[in-house]
Amino acid sequence: MITLLFACLLVSGFAFNQNYNTALGIKFGPGWYGGSGGLNIKHSLGGSTAIEGLIGGGAHHVWLQGFFEINKDLGEEGLNLYYGIGADVGFWGDGHGRRYRDDYYYGGTWAGIDGIIGIEYTFASVPLNFALDAVPSIRVAPYVGFGIGANFAIRYAFK
């Protein structure tokens, strides 16, 4: 069964309409997570679908985010539009706030449902990929809320 799954993933990589199979790099911007950056990976599932994952954090928190994405060729070699849906989860630890010395907060967990829409360009001559996207997010725990972030990614494209 594992051999069959591996064979399907290997064959599906050849049918992907992007210019790479996997891209690895960093993604950052003024986002829902207070301008955090993170490590980013995007991988082809075959056809026009891909998955994308991020892990990031700061001094007192860490977060994970994942997306299922659809990619559309925009007509110019290496230029793609992508959109999709995903989720995020984050954890923060106990500590003192920055604003006031006595502003103590307790650790916890958050979770949300995210959308993504963006544009990316992969160079033909060098294995470099740039992406710019918007990520609306609905926080579902520990409270209900809405936020939106914008991100810029720089990734090495494995062809």
N, CA and C atoms as a LAMMPS dump frame, in Angstrom:
ITEM: TIMESTEP
0
ITEM: NUMBER OF ATOMS
477
ITEM: BOX BOUNDS ff ff ff
-5.0000000000000000e+02 5.0000000000000000e+02
-5.0000000000000000e+02 5.0000000000000000e+02
-5.0000000000000000e+02 5.0000000000000000e+02
ITEM: ATOMS id mol type element x y z
1 1 1 N 0.818 -1.195 0
2 1 2 C 0 0 0
3 1 3 C 0.865 1.264 0
4 2 1 N 1.893 1.294 0.842
5 2 2 C 2.781 2.459 0.902
6 2 3 C 3.514 2.632 -0.429
7 3 1 N 3.916 1.522 -1.049
8 3 2 C 4.599 1.583 -2.334
9 3 3 C 3.688 2.179 -3.398
10 4 1 N 2.416 1.788 -3.4
11 4 2 C 1.453 2.321 -4.354
12 4 3 C 1.242 3.819 -4.129
13 5 1 N 1.121 4.235 -2.883
14 5 2 C 0.964 5.651 -2.563
15 5 3 C 2.183 6.446 -3.018
16 6 1 N 3.374 5.936 -2.741
17 6 2 C 4.6 6.613 -3.156
18 6 3 C 4.661 6.721 -4.679
19 7 1 N 4.3 5.663 -5.393
20 7 2 C 4.313 5.67 -6.857
21 7 3 C 3.332 6.705 -7.407
22 8 1 N 2.149 6.796 -6.803
23 8 2 C 1.158 7.788 -7.24
24 8 3 C 1.657 9.209 -7.026
25 9 1 N 2.268 9.46 -5.878
26 9 2 C 2.809 10.794 -5.61
27 9 3 C 3.945 11.131 -6.563
28 10 1 N 4.781 10.166 -6.867
29 10 2 C 5.896 10.384 -7.782
30 10 3 C 5.397 10.711 -9.181
31 11 1 N 4.44 9.936 -9.681
32 11 2 C 3.898 10.159 -11.017
33 11 3 C 3.126 11.473 -11.074
34 12 1 N 2.374 11.802 -10.026
35 12 2 C 1.578 13.023 -10.036
36 12 3 C 2.442 14.27 -10.061
37 13 1 N 3.656 14.203 -9.586
38 13 2 C 4.545 15.353 -9.614
39 13 3 C 4.872 15.816 -11.01
40 14 1 N 4.826 14.921 -11.992
41 14 2 C 5.13 15.283 -13.369
42 14 3 C 3.983 16.029 -14.042
43 15 1 N 2.777 15.94 -13.499
44 15 2 C 1.61 16.557 -14.116
45 15 3 C 1.299 17.937 -13.537
46 16 1 N 2.049 18.407 -12.594
47 16 2 C 1.766 19.657 -11.9
48 16 3 C 2.004 20.846 -12.819
49 17 1 N 1.103 21.822 -12.829
50 17 2 C 1.247 22.933 -13.748
51 17 3 C 2.131 24.053 -13.203
52 18 1 N 2.713 23.905 -12.044
53 18 2 C 3.684 24.876 -11.551
54 18 3 C 5.042 24.542 -12.122
55 19 1 N 5.995 25.413 -11.887
56 19 2 C 7.349 25.226 -12.4
57 19 3 C 8.237 24.497 -11.412
58 20 1 N 7.687 23.935 -10.351
59 20 2 C 8.464 23.226 -9.345
60 20 3 C 7.592 22.173 -8.676
61 21 1 N 8.246 21.226 -8.024
62 21 2 C 7.516 20.208 -7.259
63 21 3 C 7.391 20.605 -5.797
64 22 1 N 8.454 21.161 -5.228
65 22 2 C 8.465 21.594 -3.835
66 22 3 C 9.244 22.902 -3.746
67 23 1 N 8.744 23.82 -2.94
68 23 2 C 9.443 25.079 -2.686
69 23 3 C 9.591 25.239 -1.176
70 24 1 N 10.78 25.609 -0.738
71 24 2 C 11.091 25.727 0.683
72 24 3 C 11.731 27.076 0.948
73 25 1 N 11.243 27.791 1.978
74 25 2 C 11.817 29.096 2.273
75 25 3 C 11.205 29.724 3.505
76 26 1 N 11.068 31.059 3.452
77 26 2 C 10.496 31.815 4.566
78 26 3 C 9.301 32.621 4.069
79 27 1 N 8.381 32.868 4.975
80 27 2 C 7.205 33.684 4.682
81 27 3 C 7.018 34.635 5.855
82 28 1 N 6.769 35.903 5.565
83 28 2 C 6.644 36.894 6.636
84 28 3 C 5.74 38.026 6.179
85 29 1 N 5.258 38.811 7.143
86 29 2 C 4.435 39.965 6.825
87 29 3 C 3.617 40.416 8.012
88 30 1 N 2.885 41.52 7.822
89 30 2 C 2.047 42.05 8.902
90 30 3 C 0.764 41.235 9.008
91 31 1 N 0.846 40.111 9.658
92 31 2 C -0.278 39.178 9.675
93 31 3 C -1.05 39.173 10.97
94 32 1 N -1.977 38.274 11.027
95 32 2 C -2.837 38.029 12.17
96 32 3 C -2.008 37.686 13.402
97 33 1 N -0.792 37.186 13.208
98 33 2 C 0.052 36.747 14.32
99 33 3 C 1.006 37.847 14.777
100 34 1 N 0.673 39.085 14.524
101 34 2 C 1.484 40.189 15.011
102 34 3 C 2.768 40.38 14.227
103 35 1 N 2.733 40.136 12.934
104 35 2 C 3.901 40.353 12.102
105 35 3 C 4.937 39.256 12.193
106 36 1 N 4.532 38.091 12.626
107 36 2 C 5.467 36.975 12.733
108 36 3 C 5.881 36.459 11.372
109 37 1 N 7.037 35.854 11.341
110 37 2 C 7.506 35.163 10.15
111 37 3 C 7.634 33.689 10.459
112 38 1 N 7.859 32.917 9.418
113 38 2 C 7.981 31.496 9.659
114 38 3 C 8.627 30.756 8.508
115 39 1 N 8.943 29.493 8.766
116 39 2 C 9.444 28.601 7.734
117 39 3 C 8.262 28.133 6.902
118 40 1 N 8.449 28.057 5.595
119 40 2 C 7.354 27.782 4.673
120 40 3 C 7.743 26.693 3.689
121 41 1 N 6.809 25.787 3.417
122 41 2 C 7.008 24.763 2.4
123 41 3 C 5.719 24.632 1.598
124 42 1 N 5.865 24.492 0.281
125 42 2 C 4.731 24.262 -0.601
126 42 3 C 5.083 23.071 -1.478
127 43 1 N 4.148 22.116 -1.575
128 43 2 C 4.436 20.88 -2.295
129 43 3 C 3.274 20.5 -3.212
130 44 1 N 3.61 20.066 -4.415
131 44 2 C 2.626 19.637 -5.397
132 44 3 C 1.973 18.324 -4.997
133 45 1 N 0.656 18.247 -5.193
134 45 2 C -0.059 16.993 -5.035
135 45 3 C -0.425 16.393 -6.386
136 46 1 N -0.1 17.097 -7.447
137 46 2 C -0.421 16.663 -8.796
138 46 3 C -1.516 17.53 -9.392
139 47 1 N -1.561 17.585 -10.701
140 47 2 C -2.538 18.443 -11.362
141 47 3 C -2.322 19.884 -10.962
142 48 1 N -3.386 20.549 -10.52
143 48 2 C -3.266 21.952 -10.115
144 48 3 C -3.352 22.123 -8.604
145 49 1 N -3.228 21.031 -7.836
146 49 2 C -3.368 21.113 -6.385
147 49 3 C -2.022 21.052 -5.671
148 50 1 N -1.996 21.685 -4.515
149 50 2 C -0.78 21.704 -3.694
150 50 3 C -1.175 21.822 -2.229
151 51 1 N -0.225 21.522 -1.357
152 51 2 C -0.383 21.785 0.069
153 51 3 C 0.724 22.748 0.479
154 52 1 N 0.412 23.572 1.451
155 52 2 C 1.391 24.536 1.952
156 52 3 C 1.362 24.51 3.465
157 53 1 N 2.529 24.578 4.085
158 53 2 C 2.62 24.582 5.528
159 53 3 C 3.568 25.649 6.025
160 54 1 N 3.266 26.174 7.204
161 54 2 C 4.11 27.17 7.855
162 54 3 C 4.269 26.81 9.316
163 55 1 N 5.428 27.146 9.85
164 55 2 C 5.67 27.062 11.285
165 55 3 C 6.434 28.33 11.66
166 56 1 N 5.972 28.987 12.701
167 56 2 C 6.608 30.231 13.105
168 56 3 C 6.405 30.479 14.579
169 57 1 N 6.836 31.648 15.014
170 57 2 C 6.659 31.968 16.417
171 57 3 C 7.432 33.195 16.822
172 58 1 N 7.463 33.376 18.102
173 58 2 C 8.163 34.506 18.689
174 58 3 C 8.718 34.108 20.037
175 59 1 N 8.975 35.095 20.872
176 59 2 C 9.591 34.839 22.171
177 59 3 C 8.729 33.969 23.078
178 60 1 N 7.407 34.094 22.978
179 60 2 C 6.53 33.366 23.89
180 60 3 C 5.443 32.559 23.187
181 61 1 N 5.574 32.368 21.866
182 61 2 C 4.529 31.629 21.169
183 61 3 C 5.096 30.86 19.976
184 62 1 N 4.34 29.87 19.546
185 62 2 C 4.651 29.106 18.337
186 62 3 C 3.322 28.802 17.652
187 63 1 N 3.304 28.801 16.319
188 63 2 C 2.081 28.519 15.589
189 63 3 C 2.367 27.673 14.359
190 64 1 N 1.352 26.921 13.957
191 64 2 C 1.401 26.075 12.765
192 64 3 C 0.208 26.439 11.891
193 65 1 N 0.425 26.393 10.587
194 65 2 C -0.648 26.718 9.66
195 65 3 C -0.503 25.84 8.429
196 66 1 N -1.614 25.357 7.893
197 66 2 C -1.579 24.517 6.71
198 66 3 C -2.716 24.848 5.762
199 67 1 N -2.46 24.669 4.454
200 67 2 C -3.446 24.987 3.421
201 67 3 C -3.517 23.891 2.374
202 68 1 N -4.691 23.712 1.802
203 68 2 C -4.89 22.969 0.569
204 68 3 C -5.169 24.026 -0.487
205 69 1 N -4.403 24.016 -1.592
206 69 2 C -4.475 25.102 -2.571
207 69 3 C -4.718 24.599 -3.993
208 70 1 N -5.368 25.464 -4.766
209 70 2 C -5.563 25.278 -6.197
210 70 3 C -4.69 26.328 -6.886
211 71 1 N -3.936 25.907 -7.904
212 71 2 C -3.041 26.805 -8.633
213 71 3 C -3.535 26.972 -10.061
214 72 1 N -3.53 28.218 -10.538
215 72 2 C -3.963 28.53 -11.9
216 72 3 C -2.845 29.266 -12.618
217 73 1 N -2.504 28.794 -13.806
218 73 2 C -1.497 29.434 -14.652
219 73 3 C -2.079 30.738 -15.185
220 74 1 N -1.337 31.828 -15.081
221 74 2 C -1.809 33.129 -15.547
222 74 3 C -1.34 33.472 -16.951
223 75 1 N -0.804 32.505 -17.679
224 75 2 C -0.437 32.731 -19.073
225 75 3 C 1.029 33.016 -19.31
226 76 1 N 1.678 33.666 -18.365
227 76 2 C 3.111 33.931 -18.503
228 76 3 C 3.878 32.819 -17.791
229 77 1 N 4.945 32.364 -18.4
230 77 2 C 5.76 31.285 -17.834
231 77 3 C 6.195 31.629 -16.408
232 78 1 N 5.826 30.774 -15.452
233 78 2 C 6.239 30.938 -14.069
234 78 3 C 5.302 31.742 -13.196
235 79 1 N 4.256 32.343 -13.773
236 79 2 C 3.332 33.191 -13.021
237 79 3 C 2.044 32.425 -12.725
238 80 1 N 1.7 32.284 -11.443
239 80 2 C 0.518 31.527 -11.026
240 80 3 C -0.312 32.299 -10.011
241 81 1 N -1.608 32.075 -10.067
242 81 2 C -2.552 32.505 -9.04
243 81 3 C -2.851 31.277 -8.194
244 82 1 N -2.998 31.446 -6.893
245 82 2 C -3.377 30.325 -6.046
246 82 3 C -4.387 30.775 -5.003
247 83 1 N -5.237 29.841 -4.614
248 83 2 C -6.236 30.103 -3.587
249 83 3 C -6.552 28.792 -2.887
250 84 1 N -7.038 28.884 -1.666
251 84 2 C -7.332 27.659 -0.943
252 84 3 C -7.883 27.911 0.439
253 85 1 N -7.935 26.83 1.197
254 85 2 C -8.485 26.857 2.549
255 85 3 C -7.56 26.079 3.473
256 86 1 N -7.553 26.46 4.737
257 86 2 C -6.684 25.781 5.686
258 86 3 C -7.088 26.055 7.119
259 87 1 N -6.141 25.786 8.006
260 87 2 C -6.38 25.969 9.44
261 87 3 C -5.073 26.357 10.118
262 88 1 N -5.199 26.919 11.317
263 88 2 C -4.023 27.263 12.104
264 88 3 C -4.259 26.907 13.555
265 89 1 N -3.162 26.692 14.256
266 89 2 C -3.2 26.452 15.689
267 89 3 C -1.95 27.089 16.288
268 90 1 N -2.088 27.677 17.466
269 90 2 C -0.956 28.316 18.105
270 90 3 C -0.961 28.092 19.606
271 91 1 N 0.205 28.249 20.176
272 91 2 C 0.385 28.041 21.612
273 91 3 C 1.239 29.17 22.159
274 92 1 N 0.859 29.728 23.311
275 92 2 C 1.691 30.734 23.958
276 92 3 C 1.899 30.364 25.415
277 93 1 N 3.018 30.81 25.943
278 93 2 C 3.395 30.456 27.31
279 93 3 C 3.134 31.569 28.297
280 94 1 N 3.21 31.227 29.572
281 94 2 C 3.052 32.2 30.652
282 94 3 C 4.174 33.228 30.585
283 95 1 N 3.888 34.428 31.047
284 95 2 C 4.932 35.438 31.104
285 95 3 C 4.391 36.814 31.389
286 96 1 N 5.289 37.789 31.333
287 96 2 C 4.926 39.189 31.548
288 96 3 C 4.769 39.888 30.208
289 97 1 N 3.782 40.778 30.139
290 97 2 C 3.551 41.552 28.927
291 97 3 C 4.597 42.643 28.763
292 98 1 N 4.675 43.199 27.571
293 98 2 C 5.653 44.256 27.278
294 98 3 C 5.207 45.622 27.805
295 99 1 N 3.915 45.869 27.815
296 99 2 C 3.418 47.2 28.125
297 99 3 C 3.629 47.587 29.592
298 100 1 N 3.272 46.696 30.494
299 100 2 C 3.414 46.981 31.912
300 100 3 C 4.165 45.846 32.579
301 101 1 N 4.992 46.194 33.523
302 101 2 C 5.774 45.189 34.228
303 101 3 C 4.915 44.164 34.962
304 102 1 N 3.8 44.61 35.487
305 102 2 C 2.938 43.712 36.251
306 102 3 C 1.826 43.089 35.404
307 103 1 N 1.887 43.277 34.111
308 103 2 C 0.878 42.725 33.209
309 103 3 C 1.217 41.265 32.917
310 104 1 N 0.704 40.384 33.752
311 104 2 C 1.005 38.964 33.628
312 104 3 C -0.084 38.279 32.808
313 105 1 N 0.321 37.4 31.919
314 105 2 C -0.663 36.641 31.148
315 105 3 C -0.383 35.15 31.302
316 106 1 N -1.42 34.362 31.095
317 106 2 C -1.319 32.919 31.223
318 106 3 C -1.231 32.277 29.846
319 107 1 N -0.603 31.125 29.795
320 107 2 C -0.462 30.408 28.538
321 107 3 C -1.784 29.874 28.034
322 108 1 N -1.789 29.512 26.762
323 108 2 C -3.013 28.986 26.182
324 108 3 C -2.817 28.511 24.761
325 109 1 N -3.931 28.241 24.122
326 109 2 C -3.947 27.729 22.762
327 109 3 C -4.968 28.519 21.956
328 110 1 N -4.686 28.751 20.682
329 110 2 C -5.683 29.32 19.796
330 110 3 C -5.796 28.442 18.561
331 111 1 N -6.906 28.579 17.842
332 111 2 C -7.124 27.83 16.612
333 111 3 C -8.02 28.64 15.696
334 112 1 N -7.873 28.422 14.387
335 112 2 C -8.682 29.155 13.438
336 112 3 C -8.818 28.439 12.106
337 113 1 N -9.733 28.954 11.308
338 113 2 C -9.951 28.486 9.947
339 113 3 C -9.497 29.606 9.027
340 114 1 N -8.683 29.272 8.021
341 114 2 C -8.055 30.282 7.184
342 114 3 C -8.371 30.081 5.706
343 115 1 N -8.384 31.178 4.993
344 115 2 C -8.427 31.165 3.54
345 115 3 C -7.115 31.741 3.035
346 116 1 N -6.832 31.57 1.767
347 116 2 C -5.63 32.157 1.186
348 116 3 C -5.881 32.452 -0.285
349 117 1 N -5.394 33.6 -0.749
350 117 2 C -5.394 33.941 -2.162
351 117 3 C -4.117 34.708 -2.432
352 118 1 N -3.418 34.309 -3.49
353 118 2 C -2.149 34.967 -3.761
354 118 3 C -1.674 34.767 -5.18
355 119 1 N -0.523 35.339 -5.422
356 119 2 C 0.128 35.257 -6.724
357 119 3 C 1.585 34.899 -6.47
358 120 1 N 2.145 34.064 -7.346
359 120 2 C 3.542 33.673 -7.188
360 120 3 C 4.241 33.658 -8.535
361 121 1 N 5.547 33.849 -8.471
362 121 2 C 6.368 33.812 -9.678
363 121 3 C 7.596 32.958 -9.409
364 122 1 N 7.855 32.027 -10.317
365 122 2 C 9.039 31.179 -10.248
366 122 3 C 9.902 31.475 -11.461
367 123 1 N 11.154 31.827 -11.23
368 123 2 C 12.072 32.133 -12.317
369 123 3 C 12.424 30.862 -13.087
370 124 1 N 12.555 30.991 -14.398
371 124 2 C 12.914 29.843 -15.236
372 124 3 C 14.402 29.531 -15.133
373 125 1 N 15.244 30.545 -15.002
374 125 2 C 16.698 30.352 -15.042
375 125 3 C 17.335 30.08 -13.678
376 126 1 N 16.682 30.502 -12.601
377 126 2 C 17.196 30.239 -11.256
378 126 3 C 16.089 29.603 -10.422
379 127 1 N 16.429 28.717 -9.495
380 127 2 C 15.393 28.032 -8.703
381 127 3 C 14.871 28.896 -7.555
382 128 1 N 14.263 30.025 -7.902
383 128 2 C 13.787 30.976 -6.907
384 128 3 C 12.314 31.265 -7.154
385 129 1 N 11.537 31.313 -6.071
386 129 2 C 10.103 31.54 -6.128
387 129 3 C 9.743 32.656 -5.153
388 130 1 N 8.935 33.608 -5.637
389 130 2 C 8.405 34.683 -4.8
390 130 3 C 6.888 34.563 -4.765
391 131 1 N 6.285 34.839 -3.617
392 131 2 C 4.83 34.791 -3.502
393 131 3 C 4.345 35.938 -2.627
394 132 1 N 3.168 36.433 -2.954
395 132 2 C 2.501 37.484 -2.188
396 132 3 C 1.053 37.049 -2.016
397 133 1 N 0.566 37.009 -0.759
398 133 2 C -0.795 36.535 -0.552
399 133 3 C -1.502 37.267 0.576
400 134 1 N -2.82 37.087 0.591
401 134 2 C -3.678 37.592 1.658
402 134 3 C -4.307 36.387 2.342
403 135 1 N -4.402 36.448 3.673
404 135 2 C -4.909 35.315 4.448
405 135 3 C -5.973 35.808 5.432
406 136 1 N -7.262 35.713 5.045
407 136 2 C -8.319 35.991 6.016
408 136 3 C -8.455 34.807 6.966
409 137 1 N -8.716 35.097 8.241
410 137 2 C -8.771 34.04 9.248
411 137 3 C -9.935 34.271 10.202
412 138 1 N -10.627 33.196 10.501
413 138 2 C -11.678 33.232 11.507
414 138 3 C -11.161 32.478 12.725
415 139 1 N -10.963 33.197 13.82
416 139 2 C -10.512 32.583 15.065
417 139 3 C -11.698 31.861 15.683
418 140 1 N -11.516 30.594 16.034
419 140 2 C -12.611 29.82 16.632
420 140 3 C -12.342 29.453 18.087
421 141 1 N -11.107 29.591 18.539
422 141 2 C -10.786 29.297 19.944
423 141 3 C -9.564 30.119 20.34
424 142 1 N -9.471 30.676 21.499
425 142 2 C -10.364 30.583 22.657
426 142 3 C -11.523 31.576 22.574
427 143 1 N -11.636 32.335 21.498
428 143 2 C -12.728 33.281 21.289
429 143 3 C -13.071 33.234 19.803
430 144 1 N -14.13 33.885 19.404
431 144 2 C -14.489 33.984 17.997
432 144 3 C -14.118 35.379 17.524
433 145 1 N -13.396 35.467 16.419
434 145 2 C -12.976 36.749 15.886
435 145 3 C -12.549 36.606 14.443
436 146 1 N -12.258 37.738 13.804
437 146 2 C -11.854 37.755 12.409
438 146 3 C -10.614 38.622 12.262
439 147 1 N -9.699 38.187 11.427
440 147 2 C -8.514 38.966 11.122
441 147 3 C -8.061 38.669 9.713
442 148 1 N -7.17 39.498 9.21
443 148 2 C -6.612 39.278 7.881
444 148 3 C -5.142 39.669 7.906
445 149 1 N -4.347 38.91 7.223
446 149 2 C -2.924 39.186 7.146
447 149 3 C -2.463 39.181 5.7
448 150 1 N -1.301 39.742 5.46
449 150 2 C -0.668 39.729 4.144
450 150 3 C 0.736 39.175 4.333
451 151 1 N 1.185 38.374 3.396
452 151 2 C 2.478 37.72 3.529
453 151 3 C 3.281 37.809 2.241
454 152 1 N 4.584 37.765 2.4
455 152 2 C 5.521 37.693 1.287
456 152 3 C 6.417 36.49 1.531
457 153 1 N 6.593 35.655 0.519
458 153 2 C 7.429 34.454 0.658
459 153 3 C 8.59 34.502 -0.323
460 154 1 N 9.727 34.031 0.145
461 154 2 C 10.908 33.798 -0.68
462 154 3 C 11.273 32.343 -0.478
463 155 1 N 11.275 31.563 -1.597
464 155 2 C 11.479 30.137 -1.464
465 155 3 C 12.452 29.62 -2.535
466 156 1 N 13.172 28.564 -2.182
467 156 2 C 13.996 27.837 -3.134
468 156 3 C 13.095 26.789 -3.794
469 157 1 N 13.066 26.775 -5.116
470 157 2 C 12.175 25.868 -5.851
471 157 3 C 12.946 24.629 -6.317
472 158 1 N 12.558 23.489 -5.806
473 158 2 C 13.119 22.212 -6.236
474 158 3 C 12.321 21.754 -7.442
475 159 1 N 12.998 21.641 -8.575
476 159 2 C 12.281 21.293 -9.824
477 159 3 C 12.288 19.816 -10.081
